[in-house]
Amino acid sequence: MSQENRLEKTNRINLLFAFYERLLTEKQQTFLKYYFHDDFSLGEIAAEFEISRQAVYEHIKRAEQVLENYESKLGLLEKHERRNRNLEDLQNELERAGVSIDNNQQINDIIHQLRE
């Protein structure tokens, strides 16, 4: 797997984790945090929990599958990304229409609220 693909995968897992963290078991949360967020190696995690690297790998792969299953059913990340694209389109259209969003606090407040 290329460095770029690894980075994309890490970003995706971190985003999915942000949406679905509370639906994972404590062990799944811990292993994903160590591996994807804190950048621990399989060996470091294995040493920390006194299990094999293979066991850590299997736990992480299973947790990734669980996250992807939640996303396929609930689609929260997809909806979030679509909303952000729509907000960008809205900002571009407002600028094209000559509406200065920089000087319009009300529009800026609405856009900010929609991004949260």
C-alpha distances in whole Angstrom, upper triangle without the diagonal:
4,7,8,6,6,10,11,10,12,15,15,16,18,20,20,21,24,25,25,26,29,28,26,28,28,26,23,24,24,21,19,21,20,16,16,19,20,17,18,16,16,19,21,21,22,25,26,27,28,25,23,19,19,21,19,16,18,20,17,15,19,19,16,18,21,20,19,22,24,23,23,27,28,26,27,23,24,28,27,25,27,30,29,28,32,33,31,33,36,36,36,39,41,41,41,44,46,45,44,42,42,46,46,45,46,43,41,42,41,37,37,38,36,33,33
4,5,5,6,9,10,11,12,14,15,16,18,20,21,22,24,26,26,27,30,30,28,30,30,28,25,25,26,23,20,22,21,18,16,19,20,17,19,17,18,21,22,23,24,27,28,29,30,28,25,22,22,24,22,19,21,23,19,18,22,22,19,21,24,22,21,24,26,24,25,29,29,27,27,24,24,28,27,24,27,29,27,27,31,32,30,32,35,35,34,37,39,38,39,42,43,43,42,40,40,44,44,44,44,41,39,40,40,36,35,37,35,32,32
4,6,5,6,9,10,10,12,14,15,16,18,20,21,22,25,25,25,29,29,27,29,29,27,24,24,24,21,19,20,19,16,14,16,17,14,16,16,17,20,21,21,23,25,26,27,29,27,25,21,22,24,21,19,22,22,19,19,22,22,19,21,24,22,21,25,26,24,26,29,29,27,26,23,24,27,25,23,26,28,26,26,30,30,28,31,34,33,33,36,38,37,38,41,42,41,40,38,38,41,42,41,42,39,37,38,38,34,33,35,33,30,30
4,5,5,6,9,10,11,12,14,15,17,18,20,21,23,24,24,28,28,27,29,29,28,25,24,25,22,19,20,20,17,15,17,18,16,19,18,20,23,23,24,26,28,28,30,31,30,28,24,24,26,23,21,23,24,20,19,23,22,18,21,23,21,20,24,25,22,24,27,27,24,24,20,21,24,23,20,23,25,23,22,26,27,25,27,30,29,29,32,34,33,34,37,38,38,37,35,35,38,39,38,39,36,34,35,35,31,30,32,30,27,28
4,5,5,6,9,10,10,12,14,15,16,18,20,21,22,23,26,26,24,27,27,26,22,22,23,21,18,19,19,16,14,16,18,16,18,17,19,22,23,22,24,27,27,28,30,28,26,22,22,24,21,18,20,21,17,16,19,19,15,17,20,18,17,20,22,19,20,24,24,22,22,19,19,22,21,19,22,24,22,22,26,27,25,27,30,30,30,33,35,34,35,38,39,39,38,36,36,40,40,39,40,37,35,36,35,31,31,32,30,27,28
4,5,5,6,9,10,10,12,14,15,16,18,20,21,21,24,24,22,24,24,23,20,20,20,17,15,16,16,12,10,13,15,12,14,14,15,18,19,19,21,23,24,24,26,24,23,19,19,21,18,15,18,18,15,14,17,17,14,16,19,17,16,20,21,19,21,24,24,22,22,19,20,23,22,20,23,25,23,24,27,28,27,29,32,32,32,35,37,36,37,40,41,40,39,37,37,40,40,40,40,38,35,36,35,32,31,32,30,27,27
4,5,5,6,9,10,10,12,14,15,16,19,20,20,24,24,22,24,24,23,20,19,20,18,15,15,16,13,10,12,14,12,15,15,17,20,20,20,22,25,24,26,28,26,25,21,22,23,20,18,20,20,16,16,19,18,15,18,20,17,17,21,21,19,21,24,24,21,21,17,19,22,20,18,21,23,21,21,25,25,24,26,29,29,29,32,33,33,34,37,38,37,36,33,33,37,37,36,37,34,32,32,32,29,28,29,27,24,24
4,5,5,6,9,10,11,12,14,15,17,18,19,23,23,21,24,25,24,20,20,21,19,15,16,17,15,11,13,16,14,17,18,19,22,23,22,24,27,27,27,30,28,27,23,23,24,21,19,20,20,17,16,19,17,14,16,18,15,14,18,19,16,18,21,21,18,18,14,15,18,17,15,18,20,18,18,22,23,21,24,26,26,26,29,31,31,32,35,36,35,34,32,32,36,35,35,35,32,30,31,30,27,26,27,25,22,23
4,5,5,6,8,10,10,12,14,15,16,17,20,20,18,21,22,20,17,17,18,16,12,14,15,12,9,12,15,13,16,16,16,20,20,19,21,24,24,24,27,25,23,20,20,20,18,15,17,17,13,12,15,14,10,13,15,12,12,15,16,14,16,19,19,17,17,14,15,18,17,16,19,21,20,20,24,25,24,26,29,29,29,32,34,34,35,38,39,38,37,34,35,38,38,37,37,34,32,33,32,28,27,28,26,23,23
4,5,5,6,9,10,10,12,14,15,15,19,19,17,19,20,18,15,15,15,13,10,11,12,9,6,8,11,10,13,13,15,18,18,17,20,22,21,22,25,23,22,19,19,20,17,15,17,16,12,13,15,13,10,14,15,13,13,17,17,15,18,21,20,18,17,14,16,19,18,16,20,22,20,21,25,25,24,27,29,29,30,33,34,34,36,38,39,38,37,34,34,37,37,36,36,34,31,31,31,28,26,27,26,22,22
4,6,5,6,9,10,11,13,14,15,18,19,18,21,21,20,17,16,17,16,12,12,14,12,8,9,13,12,15,17,18,22,21,20,23,25,24,25,28,26,26,23,23,23,20,18,20,19,15,15,17,15,12,15,16,13,13,17,17,15,17,20,19,16,15,12,14,16,14,13,17,18,16,18,21,21,21,23,25,25,26,29,30,30,32,35,35,34,33,30,30,34,33,32,32,30,27,28,27,24,23,24,22,19,19
4,5,5,6,8,10,11,12,13,17,17,16,19,20,20,16,15,17,16,12,13,15,13,10,11,15,15,17,18,19,23,22,21,23,26,25,25,28,26,26,23,23,23,20,18,19,18,14,14,15,13,10,12,13,10,10,13,13,11,13,16,15,13,12,9,11,14,13,11,15,17,16,17,20,21,20,23,25,25,26,29,30,31,32,35,36,34,34,31,31,35,34,33,33,30,28,28,27,24,23,23,21,18,19
4,5,5,6,9,10,10,10,14,14,13,16,16,16,12,12,13,12,8,10,12,10,7,9,13,13,15,16,16,20,20,18,20,23,22,22,25,23,23,20,20,19,16,15,16,14,11,11,12,10,7,10,11,8,9,12,12,11,14,16,15,14,13,11,13,16,15,14,18,19,18,20,23,23,24,26,28,28,29,32,33,34,36,38,39,37,36,33,34,37,36,35,35,32,30,30,29,26,25,25,23,20,20
4,6,5,6,9,10,10,13,14,13,16,16,16,13,11,13,12,9,9,11,10,7,7,11,12,14,16,17,20,19,18,21,23,21,22,25,24,24,21,22,21,18,17,18,16,13,14,15,12,10,13,13,10,12,15,14,13,16,18,17,15,13,11,14,16,14,14,18,19,17,19,22,22,22,25,27,27,28,31,32,33,35,37,37,36,34,31,31,35,34,32,32,30,28,27,27,24,22,23,21,18,17
4,5,5,7,9,10,13,14,14,17,18,18,15,13,16,15,12,12,15,14,11,11,14,15,18,20,21,24,23,21,24,27,25,25,28,27,27,25,25,24,21,20,21,19,15,16,17,14,12,14,14,10,11,14,12,11,14,16,14,12,10,7,10,12,10,10,14,15,14,16,19,19,19,22,24,24,25,28,29,30,32,33,34,33,32,28,29,32,31,29,29,27,25,24,24,21,19,20,18,15,14
4,5,5,6,8,11,11,11,15,16,16,13,12,15,14,11,12,15,14,11,12,16,17,19,20,20,24,23,21,24,26,25,24,27,26,26,24,23,22,19,18,18,16,14,14,14,11,9,11,10,6,8,10,9,7,11,13,11,10,8,7,10,12,11,12,15,16,16,18,20,21,22,24,25,26,28,30,31,32,34,36,37,35,34,31,32,35,34,32,31,29,27,27,25,23,22,21,19,17,16
4,5,5,5,9,9,9,12,12,13,10,8,11,11,8,9,12,12,10,10,13,15,16,18,19,22,21,18,21,24,21,21,24,23,24,22,22,20,17,17,17,15,12,13,13,10,9,12,10,7,10,12,10,10,14,15,13,13,11,10,13,15,14,15,18,19,18,21,23,23,24,27,28,28,30,32,33,34,36,38,39,37,36,33,33,36,35,33,32,31,29,28,27,25,23,22,21,18,17
4,6,6,9,11,11,14,14,16,13,11,13,14,11,11,14,15,12,11,14,16,18,21,22,25,23,21,24,26,24,24,27,26,27,25,25,24,21,21,21,18,16,17,17,13,13,15,13,10,13,15,12,12,15,16,14,13,10,9,13,14,12,13,17,16,16,19,21,21,22,25,26,26,28,30,31,32,34,36,36,34,33,30,30,33,31,29,29,27,25,24,23,21,19,19,18,15,13
4,6,8,9,11,14,15,17,14,12,15,16,13,14,17,17,15,14,18,20,22,24,24,27,26,23,26,29,26,26,29,28,29,27,27,25,22,22,22,19,17,18,17,14,13,14,12,9,11,13,9,9,13,13,10,10,7,7,11,11,10,12,15,15,15,18,20,20,21,24,25,25,28,29,30,32,34,35,36,34,33,30,30,33,31,29,28,27,25,24,23,21,19,18,17,15,13
4,6,5,7,11,12,14,11,10,13,14,12,13,16,17,15,15,18,20,21,23,22,26,25,22,24,27,25,24,27,26,26,25,25,22,20,20,19,16,15,16,14,11,11,12,9,7,10,10,7,8,12,12,10,11,9,9,13,14,13,15,18,18,19,21,23,23,25,27,28,29,31,33,34,35,37,38,40,37,37,33,34,37,35,33,32,31,29,27,26,24,23,21,20,18,16
4,5,6,9,9,11,9,7,10,12,10,10,13,14,13,13,15,17,18,21,20,23,22,19,21,24,21,20,24,23,24,23,23,21,18,19,18,15,13,15,14,10,11,13,10,8,12,13,10,12,15,15,14,14,12,13,16,17,16,18,21,21,21,24,26,26,27,30,31,31,33,35,36,37,39,41,42,39,38,35,35,38,36,34,33,32,30,29,28,26,24,23,22,20,18
4,5,8,9,12,10,8,12,14,12,13,16,17,16,16,18,21,21,24,23,26,24,21,23,25,23,21,25,24,26,25,25,22,20,21,20,17,16,18,16,12,14,15,12,11,14,14,11,13,17,16,14,16,14,15,18,19,18,20,23,23,23,26,27,27,29,32,32,33,35,37,38,39,41,42,43,41,40,36,37,39,38,35,34,33,31,29,28,27,25,24,23,21,19
4,7,9,12,10,9,13,14,13,14,17,18,17,18,20,22,22,24,23,26,25,22,23,26,24,22,25,24,25,24,24,21,19,20,18,15,15,16,13,11,12,13,9,9,12,11,9,11,14,13,12,14,13,15,18,18,18,20,23,23,24,27,28,28,30,32,33,34,36,38,39,40,42,43,45,42,42,38,39,41,40,37,36,35,33,31,30,29,27,25,24,23,21
4,6,8,6,6,10,11,10,12,14,15,15,16,18,19,19,21,19,22,22,18,20,22,20,18,21,20,21,21,20,17,16,16,15,12,12,13,11,8,10,11,8,8,12,12,10,13,15,15,14,16,15,16,19,20,20,22,24,25,26,28,30,30,32,34,35,36,38,40,41,42,44,45,47,44,44,40,41,43,42,39,39,37,35,34,33,31,29,28,27,25,23
4,5,5,6,9,10,11,12,14,15,16,17,18,20,19,20,19,21,20,17,18,20,18,16,19,18,19,19,19,16,14,16,14,11,12,14,11,9,12,13,10,11,15,14,13,16,19,18,18,20,19,20,23,24,24,26,28,29,29,32,34,34,35,38,39,40,42,43,44,46,48,49,50,48,47,43,44,46,45,42,42,41,39,37,36,35,33,31,30,28,26
4,5,5,6,9,10,11,12,14,15,15,16,18,17,19,18,20,18,15,16,18,15,13,17,16,19,19,19,16,14,16,15,12,12,15,13,11,14,16,13,14,17,18,16,19,22,21,21,22,21,21,25,26,25,27,30,30,30,33,35,35,36,39,40,40,42,44,45,46,48,50,51,48,47,44,44,46,45,42,42,41,39,37,36,35,33,31,31,29,26
4,5,5,6,8,10,11,12,14,15,15,16,15,16,14,16,15,12,13,15,13,10,14,13,15,15,15,12,10,13,12,8,10,13,11,9,13,14,13,14,17,18,17,20,22,22,22,23,23,22,26,27,26,28,31,32,32,34,36,36,37,40,41,42,44,46,46,48,50,51,52,50,49,45,45,48,47,45,44,43,41,39,39,37,35,34,33,31,29
4,5,5,6,8,10,11,12,13,14,15,14,15,14,17,16,12,14,17,15,13,16,14,16,15,15,12,10,11,11,7,7,10,8,6,9,11,9,10,13,14,14,16,19,19,19,20,19,19,22,24,23,25,28,28,28,31,33,33,34,37,38,39,40,43,44,45,47,48,49,47,46,43,43,46,45,42,42,41,38,37,36,35,32,32,31,28,26
4,6,5,6,9,10,10,11,12,14,14,16,15,18,16,13,15,17,15,14,17,17,18,17,18,15,12,14,14,10,9,12,11,8,10,13,11,11,14,15,14,16,19,20,19,20,18,18,21,23,21,23,26,27,26,29,31,31,32,35,36,36,38,40,41,42,44,46,47,45,43,40,40,43,42,39,39,38,35,34,33,32,29,29,28,26,23
4,6,5,6,9,10,10,10,12,11,13,13,15,13,10,12,14,11,11,14,14,16,15,16,14,11,13,14,10,10,13,13,10,13,15,14,14,17,19,18,20,23,23,23,23,22,21,24,26,24,26,29,29,29,31,34,34,34,37,39,39,40,43,44,44,47,48,49,47,45,42,42,44,44,41,41,40,37,36,36,34,32,31,31,28,26
4,5,5,6,8,10,10,11,9,10,9,12,11,7,10,12,10,10,13,12,13,12,13,11,8,9,10,7,6,10,11,9,10,14,13,13,16,18,18,19,22,23,23,23,22,21,24,26,25,26,29,30,29,31,34,34,35,37,39,39,41,43,44,45,47,49,50,48,46,43,43,46,45,43,43,41,39,38,37,35,33,33,32,29,27
4,5,5,6,7,9,9,10,11,11,14,13,10,13,15,14,14,17,16,16,14,15,13,10,10,12,9,6,9,10,7,8,12,12,11,13,16,15,16,19,20,20,20,19,17,21,23,21,22,25,26,26,28,30,30,31,34,35,35,37,39,40,41,43,45,46,44,43,39,39,42,42,40,40,38,35,35,34,32,30,30,29,26,24
4,6,6,5,6,8,9,12,12,15,13,10,14,16,13,14,17,17,18,16,17,16,12,13,15,12,10,13,14,11,12,15,15,13,16,19,18,18,21,23,22,21,20,18,22,24,22,22,26,26,25,28,30,30,30,33,35,35,36,39,40,40,42,44,45,43,41,38,38,41,40,38,38,37,34,33,33,31,28,28,28,25,23
4,6,6,5,6,5,8,9,11,9,7,11,12,10,11,15,15,15,13,15,14,11,12,14,12,10,13,15,13,13,17,17,16,19,21,21,21,24,26,25,25,23,22,25,27,25,25,29,30,28,31,33,33,33,36,38,37,39,42,42,43,45,47,48,46,44,41,40,43,43,41,41,40,37,36,36,34,31,32,31,28,26
4,6,6,5,5,6,7,10,9,8,11,13,12,13,16,15,15,12,14,13,10,10,12,11,8,11,13,11,11,15,16,15,17,20,20,20,23,25,24,24,23,20,23,26,24,24,28,29,27,29,32,32,32,35,37,37,38,41,42,42,44,46,47,45,44,40,40,43,43,41,42,40,37,37,36,34,32,32,31,28,27
4,6,5,8,9,11,14,13,11,15,17,16,17,19,18,18,15,17,16,13,12,14,13,10,12,14,12,11,14,15,13,15,18,18,18,21,23,22,21,20,17,20,23,21,20,24,25,24,26,29,29,28,31,33,33,34,37,38,38,40,42,43,41,40,37,36,40,39,38,38,36,33,33,33,30,28,29,28,24,23
4,6,8,11,13,16,14,13,16,18,16,17,20,20,20,18,20,19,15,15,18,16,13,15,17,14,13,17,17,15,17,20,20,19,22,24,23,22,20,18,21,23,20,20,24,25,23,25,28,28,28,31,32,32,33,36,37,37,39,41,42,40,38,35,34,38,37,35,36,34,31,31,31,29,26,27,26,23,22
4,6,9,12,14,11,11,14,15,13,15,18,19,19,17,19,19,15,16,18,16,14,17,19,16,16,20,20,18,21,23,23,23,26,28,27,26,24,22,25,27,24,24,28,28,27,29,32,31,31,34,36,35,36,39,40,40,42,45,45,43,41,38,37,40,40,38,39,37,34,34,34,32,29,30,30,26,25
4,6,9,11,10,10,13,15,14,16,18,18,18,15,17,17,14,14,17,16,13,15,18,16,15,19,20,18,20,23,23,23,26,28,27,26,25,22,25,27,25,25,28,29,27,29,33,32,32,35,37,36,37,40,41,41,43,45,46,44,42,39,38,42,42,40,41,39,36,36,36,33,31,32,31,28,27
4,7,8,6,6,10,11,10,12,15,15,14,12,15,15,11,12,15,14,12,15,17,16,16,20,21,20,22,24,25,25,27,29,29,28,27,25,28,30,28,28,32,33,31,33,36,35,35,38,40,39,40,44,44,44,46,49,49,48,46,43,42,45,45,43,44,42,39,39,39,37,34,35,35,31,30
4,5,5,6,9,10,11,13,14,13,12,9,12,13,10,10,14,13,12,14,17,16,16,19,21,20,22,25,25,26,28,30,30,29,29,26,29,32,30,29,33,34,33,34,38,38,37,40,42,41,42,45,47,46,48,51,51,50,48,45,45,48,48,46,47,45,42,42,42,39,37,38,37,34,33
4,6,5,6,9,10,11,12,10,9,5,8,9,6,7,10,11,9,12,14,14,15,18,19,19,21,23,24,25,27,29,30,29,29,27,29,32,31,30,34,35,34,36,39,39,39,41,43,43,44,47,48,48,50,53,53,52,50,47,47,50,50,48,49,47,44,44,44,41,39,39,38,35,34
4,5,5,6,9,10,10,9,8,6,9,10,8,10,13,13,13,15,18,18,18,21,23,23,25,27,28,29,31,33,33,33,32,30,33,36,34,34,37,39,37,39,42,42,42,45,47,46,47,50,52,51,53,56,56,55,53,50,50,53,53,51,52,50,47,47,47,44,42,42,42,38,37
4,5,5,6,9,10,10,10,9,12,12,10,12,15,14,14,17,19,18,19,22,23,23,25,27,28,29,31,33,33,33,32,30,33,35,33,33,37,38,36,38,41,41,41,44,46,45,46,49,50,50,52,55,55,53,52,49,48,51,51,49,50,48,45,45,45,42,40,40,40,37,35
4,5,5,6,8,8,9,8,11,10,7,10,12,11,11,14,16,15,16,19,20,20,22,24,25,26,28,30,30,30,29,27,30,33,31,31,35,36,35,37,40,40,40,43,44,44,45,48,49,49,52,54,54,52,51,48,47,50,50,48,48,47,44,43,43,41,38,39,38,35,33
4,5,5,6,5,5,5,9,8,6,9,11,11,12,14,16,16,18,20,21,22,24,26,26,28,30,31,32,32,31,30,33,35,34,34,38,39,38,40,43,43,43,46,48,47,49,51,53,53,55,57,58,56,54,51,51,54,53,51,52,50,47,47,47,44,42,42,41,38,37
4,6,5,7,8,8,12,11,10,13,15,15,15,18,20,19,21,24,24,25,27,29,30,31,33,35,35,35,34,33,36,38,37,37,40,41,40,42,45,45,45,48,50,49,51,54,55,55,57,59,60,58,56,53,52,55,55,53,53,52,49,48,48,46,44,44,43,40,38
4,6,8,10,11,14,13,10,14,16,14,15,18,19,18,20,23,23,24,26,28,28,30,32,33,33,34,32,31,34,36,35,35,39,40,38,41,44,43,43,46,48,48,49,52,53,53,55,57,58,56,54,51,50,53,52,50,51,49,46,45,46,44,41,41,41,38,36
4,6,9,10,12,10,9,13,14,12,14,17,17,17,19,22,21,22,25,26,27,28,31,32,32,33,32,31,34,36,35,35,39,40,39,41,44,44,44,47,48,48,50,53,53,54,56,58,59,57,55,52,51,54,53,51,51,50,47,46,46,44,42,41,41,38,36
4,7,9,12,10,10,13,15,14,16,18,19,19,22,24,24,25,28,29,29,31,33,34,35,35,35,34,37,39,38,38,42,43,42,44,47,47,47,50,52,52,53,56,57,57,59,61,62,60,58,55,55,58,57,55,55,54,51,50,50,48,45,45,45,42,40
4,7,8,6,7,11,11,11,13,16,16,17,19,21,21,23,25,26,27,29,31,32,33,34,33,32,35,38,37,37,40,42,41,43,46,46,46,49,51,51,52,55,56,56,58,60,61,59,58,55,54,57,57,55,55,53,51,50,50,47,45,45,44,41,39
4,5,5,6,9,10,11,13,14,16,17,19,20,21,23,25,26,27,29,30,32,33,33,33,32,35,38,37,37,40,42,41,42,45,46,46,48,51,51,52,54,56,56,58,60,61,59,58,55,55,58,57,55,56,54,51,51,50,48,46,46,45,42,40
4,5,5,6,9,10,11,12,14,15,16,18,20,21,23,24,26,27,29,30,31,31,31,30,32,35,34,34,37,39,38,40,43,43,43,46,48,48,49,51,53,53,55,57,58,57,55,52,52,55,55,53,53,51,49,48,48,45,43,43,42,39,38
4,5,5,6,9,10,10,12,14,15,16,18,20,21,22,24,26,27,29,30,30,31,29,31,34,34,34,37,39,38,39,42,43,43,45,48,48,49,51,53,53,55,57,58,57,56,53,53,56,56,54,54,52,49,49,48,46,44,44,43,40,39
4,5,5,6,9,10,11,12,14,15,16,18,20,21,23,24,26,27,28,29,29,28,31,33,33,33,36,38,37,39,42,42,43,45,47,48,49,51,53,53,55,57,58,56,55,52,52,55,55,53,53,51,48,48,47,45,43,42,41,39,37
4,5,5,6,9,10,11,12,14,15,17,18,20,21,23,24,26,27,27,27,26,28,31,30,30,34,35,35,36,39,40,40,42,44,44,46,48,49,50,52,54,55,53,52,49,49,52,51,49,49,48,45,44,44,42,40,39,38,35,34
4,6,5,6,9,10,11,12,14,15,17,18,20,21,22,24,26,26,26,24,27,30,29,29,32,34,33,34,37,38,38,40,43,43,44,46,48,48,50,52,53,52,51,48,48,51,51,49,49,47,45,44,43,41,39,39,38,35,34
4,5,5,6,8,10,11,12,14,15,16,18,20,21,23,24,25,25,24,26,29,29,29,32,34,34,35,38,39,39,41,43,44,45,47,49,49,51,53,54,53,52,49,49,52,52,50,50,48,45,45,44,41,40,39,38,35,34
4,6,5,6,9,10,11,12,14,15,17,18,20,21,22,23,23,22,25,27,27,28,30,32,32,34,36,37,37,40,42,42,44,46,47,48,50,52,53,51,50,47,47,50,49,47,47,45,43,42,41,39,37,37,35,33,32
4,5,5,6,9,10,11,12,14,15,17,18,20,21,21,21,20,22,25,24,25,28,29,29,30,33,34,34,37,39,39,40,43,44,45,46,48,50,48,47,44,44,47,46,45,44,42,40,39,39,36,35,34,33,30,29
4,5,5,6,9,10,11,12,14,15,16,18,20,20,21,19,21,24,24,24,27,29,29,30,33,34,34,36,38,39,40,42,44,45,46,48,49,48,47,44,45,48,47,45,45,43,41,40,39,37,35,35,33,31,30
4,5,5,6,9,10,10,12,14,15,17,18,19,20,19,21,24,24,24,27,29,29,30,33,34,35,37,39,40,41,43,44,45,47,49,50,49,48,45,46,49,47,46,45,43,41,40,39,37,36,35,33,31,30
4,5,5,6,9,10,11,12,14,15,16,17,17,16,19,21,21,22,25,26,26,28,30,31,32,34,36,37,38,40,42,43,44,46,48,46,45,42,42,45,44,42,42,40,38,37,36,34,32,31,30,28,26
4,5,5,6,9,10,11,12,14,15,15,16,14,16,19,19,19,22,24,24,25,28,29,30,32,34,34,35,38,39,40,42,44,45,43,43,40,40,44,42,41,40,38,36,36,34,32,31,30,28,26,25
4,5,5,6,9,10,10,12,14,14,16,15,16,19,20,20,22,25,25,26,29,30,31,32,34,36,37,38,40,41,43,44,46,45,44,41,42,45,44,43,42,40,38,37,36,33,32,32,30,27,27
4,5,5,6,9,10,11,12,13,14,14,16,18,19,20,22,24,25,26,28,29,31,32,34,35,37,38,40,41,43,44,46,44,44,41,42,45,43,41,40,38,37,36,34,32,31,30,28,26,25
4,5,5,6,9,10,10,11,11,11,13,15,16,16,19,20,21,23,25,26,27,29,30,32,33,35,36,38,39,41,42,40,40,37,38,41,39,38,37,35,33,32,31,29,27,27,25,23,22
4,5,5,6,9,10,9,11,10,11,14,15,15,17,20,20,21,24,25,26,28,29,31,32,34,35,37,38,40,41,40,40,37,38,41,40,38,37,35,33,33,31,29,28,27,25,23,23
4,5,5,6,9,9,12,12,13,15,17,18,19,21,22,23,25,27,28,29,31,33,34,35,37,39,40,41,43,42,42,39,40,43,41,40,39,36,35,34,32,30,30,29,26,25,24
4,5,5,6,7,9,10,12,13,14,16,17,19,20,22,23,25,26,28,29,31,32,34,35,37,38,39,41,39,40,36,38,40,39,37,36,34,32,31,29,28,27,25,23,22,21
4,5,5,5,6,7,8,10,11,12,14,16,17,18,20,22,23,24,26,28,29,30,32,34,35,36,38,36,37,33,35,38,36,35,33,31,30,29,27,25,25,24,21,20,19
4,6,6,9,10,9,11,14,14,15,17,19,20,21,23,25,25,27,29,30,31,33,35,36,37,39,38,38,35,37,40,38,37,36,33,32,32,29,27,27,26,23,22,22
4,6,9,11,11,12,14,16,16,18,20,21,22,24,26,27,28,30,32,32,34,36,37,38,40,39,39,36,38,41,38,37,35,33,33,32,29,28,28,26,23,23,22
4,6,9,9,9,11,14,14,15,17,19,19,21,23,24,25,27,29,30,31,33,35,35,38,36,36,33,35,37,35,34,32,30,29,28,26,24,24,22,20,19,19
4,6,5,6,9,10,11,12,14,15,16,18,20,21,22,24,26,27,28,30,31,32,35,33,33,30,32,35,33,32,30,28,27,26,24,22,22,21,18,17,17
4,5,5,6,9,10,10,12,14,15,16,18,20,21,23,24,25,27,29,30,31,33,31,31,28,29,32,30,29,27,25,24,23,21,19,19,17,15,14,13
4,5,5,6,9,10,11,12,14,15,17,18,20,21,23,24,26,27,29,30,32,30,30,27,28,31,29,28,27,25,23,23,21,19,18,18,15,13,13
4,5,5,6,9,10,11,12,14,15,16,18,20,21,22,24,26,27,28,30,29,29,26,28,31,29,29,27,25,24,24,21,19,19,19,15,14,15
4,5,5,6,9,10,10,12,14,15,16,18,20,21,22,24,25,26,28,27,27,24,26,29,27,26,24,22,21,21,18,16,17,16,12,12,13
4,5,5,6,9,10,11,12,14,15,17,19,20,21,23,24,26,27,25,25,22,24,26,25,23,22,20,19,18,16,14,14,13,10,9,10
4,5,5,6,9,10,11,12,14,15,17,18,20,21,23,24,26,24,24,22,23,26,25,24,23,20,19,20,18,15,15,15,12,10,12
4,5,5,6,9,10,10,12,14,15,16,18,20,21,22,24,23,24,21,23,26,24,24,23,20,19,20,17,14,16,16,12,11,14
4,5,5,6,9,10,10,12,14,15,16,18,20,21,23,21,21,18,20,23,21,21,19,16,16,16,13,11,12,12,8,8,10
4,5,5,6,9,10,11,12,14,15,17,18,20,21,20,19,16,18,21,20,19,19,15,14,15,13,10,11,12,9,7,10
4,5,5,6,9,10,11,12,14,15,16,18,20,19,19,17,19,22,21,21,20,17,16,18,15,12,14,15,12,10,14
4,5,5,6,9,10,10,12,14,15,16,18,17,18,16,18,21,19,19,18,15,15,16,13,11,13,14,10,10,14
4,5,5,6,9,10,10,12,14,15,17,15,15,12,15,17,16,16,15,11,11,13,10,7,10,11,8,8,12
4,5,5,6,9,10,11,12,14,16,14,14,12,14,17,16,17,17,13,12,15,13,9,12,14,11,10,14
4,5,5,6,9,10,10,12,14,14,15,13,16,18,17,19,18,14,14,17,15,12,14,16,13,13,17
4,5,5,6,9,10,10,12,11,12,11,14,16,14,16,14,11,12,14,12,9,12,14,12,12,16
4,5,5,6,9,10,11,9,9,8,10,13,12,13,13,10,10,13,11,9,11,14,12,12,16
4,5,5,6,9,10,10,10,10,12,15,15,17,17,13,13,16,15,12,15,18,16,15,19
4,5,5,6,9,9,11,11,14,16,15,17,17,13,14,17,15,13,17,18,16,17,21
4,5,5,6,5,7,7,11,12,11,14,13,10,11,15,13,12,15,17,16,17,20
4,5,5,5,6,7,10,12,12,15,15,12,13,16,16,14,16,19,18,18,22
4,5,7,9,11,13,15,15,18,18,15,16,20,18,17,20,22,21,21,25
4,6,9,11,14,14,14,17,17,14,16,19,18,17,20,22,21,22,25
4,6,9,11,12,12,15,16,13,15,18,18,17,20,22,21,22,26
4,6,9,9,8,12,12,10,12,15,14,14,17,19,18,19,23
4,5,6,6,10,11,9,10,13,14,13,15,18,18,19,22
4,5,5,7,9,6,6,10,11,10,12,14,15,15,18
4,6,7,10,9,7,11,12,11,12,15,16,16,19
4,6,9,9,8,11,13,13,14,17,18,19,21
4,6,6,6,9,10,11,12,14,16,17,19
4,6,5,6,9,10,10,12,14,15,17
4,5,5,6,9,10,11,12,14,16
4,5,5,6,9,10,11,12,15
4,5,5,6,9,10,11,13
4,6,5,6,9,10,11
4,5,5,6,9,10
4,5,5,6,9
4,5,5,7
4,5,5
4,6
4
